[in-house]
Amino acid sequence: MELQTTIYIVVGLSFALYIGIAIWARAGSTSEFYAAGGSVHPVMNGMATAADWMSAASFISMAGLISNMGYGGGLFLMGWTGGYVLLAMLLAPYLRKFGKFTVPQFIGDRFYSKSASAVAVICLLTASITYIIGQMTGVGVAFSRFLGVSSDVGIYVGMGIVFLYAVFGGMKGITYTQVAQYIVLILAYTIPAIFISLQLTGNPIPQLGLGSSLVGQDVSLLAKLDMVVTDLGFGKYTTTTAGSTLNMFVYTLSLMIGTAGLPHVIMRFFTVPTVKDARSSAGWALVFIAILYTTAPAVAAMAKTNLIRTVTPGVVMGNADVYGKESAIKFDERPDWMKRWEKTGLLKFEDKNGDGRIQYYNDASKSPEFKAKADAAGWKGNELSVNADIIVLANPEIALLPNWVIALVAAGGLAAALSTAAGLLMAISAAVSHDLIKGIFNPGISEKGELLAGKISMAVAIVISGWLGLNPPGFAAGTVALAFGIAASSLFPAIMMGIFSKKMNKEGAMAGMLAGLAVTLFYVFAHKGIFFIKGTDFLPMIGGANSFFGITPEAFGAVGALVNFIVAFLVDKVTKEPPAHIQAMVEAVRIPRGSKTVDGAH
């Protein structure tokens, strides 16, 4: 069976499964729509949480980022995994015990203010909408390559699928669909990794293959990769960092606390019956997440090796001079997988020296010796551009794996993007219908009316997210790290103070959230040149062009969180402390006994 037909069948079957589950798990009440009735088994909730959390960024982009960055890409592993542990240990059980549906509802009740809830909604919408752009972009990338349609058409199809199982099923439908999506995405991620690990190292376990010797060579995979990337002018794969040490630290911290503040992940812990189940499901989710996250470094290194071996076989195979003509393949003889990915625009070739071959190297190398050899070979600059988002999706094709494996990867990439998109849409819908409409504007709305409002909010959110996916803002395109920074700077500190500081009052919490959000958004926009004063960038030139001590905008969330904490505590000191019953409630929430039923009531 030809590749395209196989892809249509596998992806079509996965979509039919998701829609079938949605029809079976239709939500009939607000409790089912927002929290799946609070009756999901911990193991299933752990699986759904893993699917919700492992977005297109984890499935499609993370290994690609590590592949491009090498050692420095490890900050994504450390930040996202550490953030989940932080969420599971410090936040989830207490929020579950509080017994509410949403993060804004917790903040509104904890800080005894509808205004605080409204501020939390603003922060939630800003983070979630920024995040969902990346998911819709991932859907477009996967569809454009595997289904032979434009990325725009792919986004429309993705919107339709999510609409069917999210709007009708609510959190109940999303939960059971995400269980299926987890199974699809984890198989799609690990099966190709096993095949490729066997090909390169003879070891079927990718995590072990990463440290094993290459087949037929007395050198380890990582040692060989270090040699070939340095031969091509890049930094060592195993030691290169992401900018300065300060930026790497702040970036990791921003991803960590941003993960712990993501509302769509937090909502998952309201779907289990008890606090004990919340802790248990957190543990199971970590196990399910670890399967992919421990595989990602191996996928990244093996994909990098295969890419270089394909484009510059003389370098990896050792049968030609690195700087000679024969080390690079002829453009006319490039493999079919390159031709297929060229159509997406995510892989590009430009013959700068007119020799008909593809020179792939670091033309920005600072090594005088390398520059001299590259110039002597007649190279006029790097001629191959490979988007990090295609590394995982193209890896099975590069390795010439069977068609059914390539089709499975297509289904897995779509499952990862759609599962997280559904979770984000649920968070947006709940914030609008439950926290704004019911919580502030129309407290007397009936359950049936609230359920209808929730579904309408979800539909509107799908349309808006789809439009943003089709027309991504320049400041957020291509990255979800900004969403983590926004959550880190606004929601995470408020949740932490709400649980662990009984003296924190509503004025401090609101001021902190607004300050953290404002300074982070200002830095992001200013870094992109939106703010100017007399023709020069407003930000101080410290540590690098248009930067604050060399900190990139994606990493600035941790600084924003620090601003949030400082402003909150300063304002708290000069304003009235919380009422006694609020302080008593905070004390009670921290006692690990019993649990309220999740009914969403005030």
Residue pairs with C-beta under 8 A, 6 or more apart in sequence:
1 403
2 403
3 403
3 406
3 407
4 148
6 403
6 404
6 406
6 407
7 146
7 147
7 403
7 406
7 407
7 410
8 147
9 407
10 404
10 407
10 408
10 410
10 411
11 146
11 147
11 407
11 410
11 411
11 414
14 180
14 184
14 411
14 414
14 415
15 161
17 180
18 161
18 164
18 165
18 177
18 180
18 181
18 418
19 161
19 164
19 165
21 165
21 169
21 173
21 176
21 177
21 180
22 164
22 165
22 166
22 168
22 169
22 173
22 177
23 168
24 176
25 169
25 172
25 173
25 175
25 176
25 177
26 168
26 169
26 172
26 173
27 33
27 168
27 169
27 170
27 171
27 172
27 173
27 451
29 37
29 447
29 451
30 434
30 447
30 450
30 451
30 454
30 600
31 37
31 38
31 598
31 599
31 600
32 170
32 171
32 172
33 170
33 171
33 172
33 451
33 454
33 455
34 101
34 102
34 170
34 171
34 267
34 270
34 426
34 430
34 434
34 454
34 600
35 101
35 171
35 267
35 270
35 271
35 598
35 600
36 170
36 171
36 172
36 174
36 175
36 271
37 172
37 271
38 270
38 271
38 272
38 273
38 597
38 598
39 271
39 272
39 273
40 48
40 175
40 271
40 272
40 281
41 272
41 277
42 272
42 277
42 278
42 280
42 281
42 284
43 281
43 284
44 175
44 176
44 179
45 175
45 268
45 269
45 271
45 272
45 277
45 281
45 284
45 285
46 280
46 281
46 282
46 283
46 284
46 285
46 286
46 287
46 288
47 178
47 179
47 182
47 183
47 284
47 285
47 288
48 174
48 175
48 176
48 178
48 179
48 182
48 268
48 271
49 265
49 268
49 269
49 281
49 282
49 285
49 288
50 182
50 285
50 288
50 289
50 292
51 178
51 179
51 181
51 182
51 185
51 415
51 416
51 419
51 420
52 178
52 264
52 265
52 268
52 419
52 420
52 422
52 423
53 80
53 84
53 259
53 262
53 265
53 285
53 289
53 420
54 182
54 185
54 289
54 292
54 416
54 419
54 420
55 131
55 134
55 135
55 138
55 416
55 417
55 419
55 420
55 480
56 134
56 135
56 137
56 138
56 139
56 413
56 416
56 417
56 420
56 480
57 134
57 138
57 480
58 80
58 292
58 293
58 296
58 416
59 138
59 185
59 188
59 189
59 292
59 392
59 412
59 413
59 415
59 416
59 417
60 138
60 141
60 142
60 389
60 392
60 393
60 413
60 416
60 417
61 134
61 138
61 388
61 389
62 73
62 76
62 77
62 80
62 296
63 296
63 297
63 299
63 300
63 303
63 391
63 392
64 300
64 303
64 387
64 388
64 389
64 390
64 391
64 392
65 73
65 76
65 300
65 388
66 73
66 74
66 76
66 77
66 296
66 297
66 300
66 301
67 73
67 300
67 301
67 303
67 304
67 307
67 388
67 391
68 388
68 391
69 240
69 242
70 229
70 234
70 235
70 236
70 237
70 238
70 239
70 240
71 236
71 237
71 238
71 239
71 240
71 241
72 240
72 241
72 242
72 243
72 248
73 242
73 300
74 297
75 242
75 248
75 251
75 252
75 255
76 255
77 293
77 296
77 297
78 252
78 255
78 256
79 251
79 252
79 253
79 254
79 255
79 256
79 258
79 259
79 484
80 255
80 256
80 259
80 293
81 289
81 290
81 293
82 252
82 255
82 256
82 259
83 255
83 256
83 257
83 258
83 259
83 260
83 484
84 259
84 260
84 265
84 285
84 286
84 289
85 286
86 256
86 257
86 259
86 260
87 259
87 260
87 265
87 266
87 282
88 279
88 282
88 283
88 285
88 286
89 282
90 260
90 496
90 499
91 260
91 266
91 495
91 496
91 499
92 266
92 269
92 278
92 279
92 282
93 269
93 275
93 278
93 279
93 282
93 592
94 499
94 589
94 590
95 103
95 106
95 266
95 269
95 270
95 495
95 499
96 269
96 270
96 272
96 274
96 275
96 278
96 595
96 598
97 275
97 589
97 592
97 594
97 595
97 596
98 106
98 109
98 110
98 589
98 596
99 595
99 596
99 597
99 598
99 599
100 106
100 109
100 270
100 598
100 600
101 267
101 270
101 430
101 434
101 598
101 600
102 263
102 267
102 427
102 430
102 431
102 434
102 435
103 120
103 124
103 263
103 266
103 267
103 427
103 491
103 495
104 117
104 118
104 120
104 121
104 124
104 263
104 431
104 435
104 439
105 117
105 434
105 435
105 439
105 600
106 495
106 498
107 116
107 117
107 119
107 120
107 494
107 495
107 498
107 509
108 114
108 116
108 117
108 120
108 435
108 439
109 117
109 602
110 498
110 582
110 585
110 586
111 494
111 498
111 504
111 505
111 506
111 509
111 510
111 578
111 582
112 506
112 578
112 579
112 582
113 506
113 510
114 439
114 440
115 506
115 510
116 506
116 509
116 510
117 435
117 439
117 440
118 435
118 436
118 440
119 510
119 513
119 514
120 435
120 491
120 494
120 513
121 431
121 432
121 435
121 436
122 517
123 486
123 487
123 490
123 491
123 513
123 517
124 263
124 427
124 428
124 431
124 491
125 428
125 431
126 486
126 490
126 517
126 521
127 261
127 262
127 263
127 483
127 486
127 487
127 490
127 491
128 263
128 264
128 424
128 427
128 428
128 431
128 483
129 428
129 464
129 465
129 468
130 476
130 480
130 482
130 483
130 486
131 262
131 420
131 424
131 480
131 483
131 484
132 421
132 424
132 425
132 428
132 465
132 468
132 469
133 465
133 468
133 469
133 472
133 473
133 476
133 477
133 480
134 476
134 478
134 479
134 480
134 483
135 417
135 418
135 420
135 421
135 424
135 465
135 469
135 480
136 155
136 158
136 159
136 417
136 421
136 465
136 466
136 468
136 469
136 470
137 151
137 469
137 472
137 477
137 478
138 389
138 413
138 416
138 417
139 154
139 155
139 157
139 158
139 414
139 417
139 418
139 421
139 469
140 151
140 152
140 154
140 155
140 158
140 469
141 151
141 154
141 344
141 346
141 389
141 390
141 393
141 413
142 154
142 393
142 410
142 413
142 414
142 417
143 149
143 151
143 153
143 154
143 155
143 157
143 158
143 414
144 150
144 151
144 154
144 343
144 344
145 340
145 341
145 343
145 344
145 346
145 390
145 393
145 410
146 393
146 407
146 410
146 413
147 154
147 157
147 410
149 157
151 344
152 470
155 466
155 469
155 470
156 466
158 414
158 417
158 418
158 421
158 466
159 462
159 463
159 465
159 466
161 418
162 418
162 421
162 422
162 425
162 462
163 459
163 462
165 173
165 174
165 177
165 422
166 173
166 174
166 422
166 425
166 426
166 458
166 462
167 455
167 458
167 459
167 462
168 455
169 176
169 177
170 426
170 454
170 455
170 458
171 267
171 271
171 426
174 422
174 423
174 426
175 268
175 271
177 419
177 422
178 419
178 422
178 423
181 415
181 416
181 418
181 419
182 288
182 415
182 419
184 408
184 411
184 412
184 415
185 292
185 412
185 413
185 415
185 416
185 419
186 288
186 291
186 292
186 412
187 408
187 412
188 408
188 409
188 410
188 411
188 412
188 413
188 415
189 292
189 295
189 299
189 392
189 409
189 412
190 206
190 291
190 292
190 295
191 405
191 408
192 299
192 395
192 396
192 399
192 401
192 405
192 408
192 409
193 206
193 295
193 298
193 299
193 302
194 204
194 205
194 206
195 396
195 399
195 401
195 405
196 206
196 299
196 302
196 303
196 306
196 395
196 396
196 399
196 401
197 203
197 204
197 205
197 206
197 208
197 209
197 298
197 302
198 204
198 209
199 215
199 399
200 209
200 214
200 215
200 221
200 302
200 305
200 306
201 209
201 212
201 213
201 214
201 215
201 221
202 212
202 215
203 209
203 212
206 295
206 298
206 299
206 302
207 294
207 295
207 298
209 221
209 298
209 302
210 221
210 222
210 297
210 298
210 301
210 302
211 220
211 221
211 222
212 220
212 221
213 219
213 220
213 221
214 220
214 221
214 224
217 224
219 227
221 301
221 302
221 305
222 237
222 238
222 301
224 305
224 316
225 237
225 238
225 301
225 304
225 305
226 236
226 237
226 238
228 305
228 308
228 312
228 315
228 316
229 235
229 236
229 237
229 304
229 308
230 236
231 315
231 322
232 308
232 312
232 315
232 322
232 360
232 361
232 362
233 361
233 362
233 363
233 365
233 367
233 370
233 374
234 240
234 361
234 362
234 365
237 301
237 304
241 248
242 248
242 251
243 251
243 550
243 552
244 543
244 550
246 543
246 549
246 550
246 551
247 550
247 551
247 552
247 555
250 551
250 555
250 556
250 558
250 559
251 481
251 552
251 554
251 555
251 558
253 558
254 481
254 484
254 485
254 488
254 554
254 555
254 556
254 557
254 558
254 561
255 481
255 484
255 488
256 488
257 488
257 492
257 557
257 558
257 561
258 483
258 484
258 485
258 486
258 487
258 488
258 492
258 557
259 265
259 484
259 487
260 492
260 495
261 487
261 488
261 490
261 491
261 492
261 495
262 483
262 484
262 487
263 427
263 431
263 487
263 491
264 420
264 423
264 424
264 426
264 427
265 423
266 495
267 423
267 426
267 427
267 430
268 281
268 285
268 423
269 278
269 281
269 282
270 598
271 598
272 278
272 280
272 281
273 595
274 595
275 592
275 594
275 595
276 595
299 391
299 392
299 395
300 391
302 395
303 391
303 392
303 394
303 395
303 398
304 391
305 316
306 395
306 398
306 399
307 386
307 391
307 398
308 315
308 316
308 360
309 315
309 316
309 317
310 329
310 335
310 338
310 398
311 328
311 329
311 358
311 360
311 384
312 322
312 327
312 328
312 329
312 358
312 360
312 361
313 319
313 320
313 327
313 329
314 320
314 321
314 322
314 324
314 326
314 327
314 328
315 322
315 327
320 326
320 327
321 327
322 373
323 373
323 374
323 376
323 377
323 379
324 377
325 355
325 357
325 377
328 357
328 358
328 359
328 360
329 357
329 358
330 356
330 357
330 358
331 349
331 351
331 356
331 357
331 358
332 356
334 349
334 358
335 398
336 397
337 394
337 397
337 398
338 347
338 349
340 397
341 347
341 390
341 394
341 397
342 348
342 349
344 390
346 386
346 387
346 389
346 390
347 384
347 385
347 386
347 387
347 390
347 394
348 384
348 385
349 358
349 383
349 384
349 385
350 383
350 385
351 357
351 383
352 359
352 379
352 380
352 381
352 383
353 359
353 378
353 379
353 380
353 383
355 378
358 383
358 384
359 379
359 381
359 382
359 383
359 384
360 382
360 383
360 384
361 374
361 379
361 382
362 370
362 382
363 374
363 379
363 381
363 382
365 371
365 374
392 409
392 413
393 409
393 410
393 413
395 409
396 405
396 406
396 409
397 406
421 465
424 465
425 458
425 461
425 462
425 465
426 458
428 457
428 458
428 461
429 454
429 455
429 457
429 458
429 461
430 454
432 453
432 457
432 460
432 461
433 450
433 453
433 454
433 456
433 457
434 450
434 454
434 600
437 445
437 450
437 453
437 457
438 445
438 450
438 453
439 602
445 453
472 478
474 528
475 482
475 524
475 525
475 528
475 530
475 553
476 482
476 483
479 554
481 554
481 555
482 524
482 553
482 554
484 554
484 557
485 520
485 524
485 553
485 554
485 555
485 556
485 557
485 558
485 560
486 517
486 520
486 521
486 557
487 557
488 557
488 558
488 560
488 561
489 516
489 517
489 519
489 520
489 556
489 557
489 558
489 559
489 560
489 561
489 563
489 564
490 513
490 516
490 517
490 520
490 560
490 564
491 513
492 561
493 512
493 513
493 516
493 561
493 564
493 565
493 568
494 509
494 512
494 513
494 564
494 568
497 504
497 508
497 509
497 512
497 565
497 568
498 504
498 509
498 586
499 586
499 589
499 590
500 590
501 586
502 578
502 582
502 583
502 586
502 587
503 572
503 577
503 578
503 583
504 568
504 569
504 572
504 578
505 572
505 575
505 576
505 577
505 578
506 578
507 571
507 572
507 575
507 576
508 567
508 568
508 569
508 570
508 571
508 572
508 575
509 568
511 567
511 568
511 571
512 564
512 565
512 567
512 568
512 569
512 571
513 564
513 568
515 563
515 564
515 567
515 568
516 560
516 561
516 563
516 564
516 567
517 560
519 559
519 560
519 563
520 556
520 557
520 559
520 560
522 531
523 539
523 548
523 553
523 556
523 559
523 560
524 553
524 556
525 531
526 537
526 538
526 539
526 546
527 539
527 546
527 547
527 552
527 553
528 553
529 537
529 546
531 537
531 538
531 539
532 538
537 546
539 546
539 547
539 548
540 548
541 547
542 548
542 549
542 550
543 549
543 550
543 551
544 550
548 556
548 559
551 559
577 583
